[in-house]
Amino acid sequence: MDEIVELSAGIVRTSRTMNDGRTIRYYDTAAQERRAADHRPEEEQPQIGELRLDPLVNEWVAMAAHRQGRIFLPPKELCPLCPTTGDLLTEIPESDFEVVVFDNRSPSLRPPHGDFALPDLVGADTDEGVAAGKCEVICFTADHGGDFKSLSPQRVRTLLEAWRDRTAELSQLPYIAHIAPFENRGEEIGVTLAHPHGQIYAYSYIPPRVTKMLDVAREHRAKTGRILFDDVLARELRDEIRIIARNEHWVAYTPYASRFPFEIHVVPLQPVADLAELAPAACDSFPAIAIEVMQRLDGVFEIEMAYIAAWHQAPVREGRDLLRLHWQITSVRRAPGKLKYLAGSESAMGAFIMDMRPEQSAQQLKDVKL
């Protein structure tokens, strides 16, 4: 049965069921009716994968062997993220759409059957668990040749509302501990579908980087009584040299200790724990700075930059008074024809070494003529 929900900013979500039981959600601004049927044959869903603990660092690793056969860089005429037209039956049954979210066809994480709990940590003897969670795909536009920077401000606002809606809904699932929306762009960082899109990973555990940030934030508050993320933002605003864009509600900067040739953090000036907590004024002013940042990134070398754009937010049930929402954009491009590869020090030791000072990349970004 269809479910229609009115969200903020005049955006309406219509949820429908696909032939194989997965859910597709349309986010619209023009009162569209979504009635197109999914005419593809029903397919069996993959089984849930394994969750294994690496006892040397106490980090969970999801085993999802079924993903080996997923589609890889198909031509435009076979793109599964384009609208359905003629004989091309895609993941989106409608002939056009604004923003769409649907359950991933080859998910790394799946909803568990029955009650779920992570196995107790007992070193090398830790039991195997199931790779519980949720993986969703979010399409930004029906235009196969588009990208984030070419989206209209209204479309970015709709996209933001979809991220907020999914964060709020996924947070209600008892087996979800952390939610991470992100976008990958460029073959250099492993994109397998060229259509403008992102993903939303909802984990049943707190990922390693978030765990580390939580530990450091707790220690900082114990020592100072302050919130670490607020102190970091205050430093960037005070130094000013690394700020590349700003409006009434957001600021974008290259962080003091950047790990990549081009790394940008976009941060709300009024701190919140997650996307769902953003105030209406902050939501409405996000598109302008988001589009500007992406235009500046592509304008540095006047080529499309490969990047990962990930939302960092507080976990669902802990640390919500310690961690702050921010959008982190990282690119491995250091010059035309040159990439920063994560080699021995970075990949093996986790010790990053930067060839460029963040003040240099900030100036290059600021120098772009829009």
PyMOL commands that set and color helices and strands:
alter all, ss='L'
color gray80, all
select helices_A, chain A and resi 8-10+65-69+76-78+123-125+148-150+153-170+187-189+208-224+228-239+275-277+280-299+344-348+358-367
alter helices_A, ss='H'
color red, helices_A
select strands_A, chain A and resi 3-6+12-17+23-28+50-54+59-63+99-103+129-130+133-139+178-185+197-203+243-246+250-253+262-268+307-312+326-331+333-335+338-339
alter strands_A, ss='S'
color yellow, strands_A
deselect
rebuild
show_as cartoon
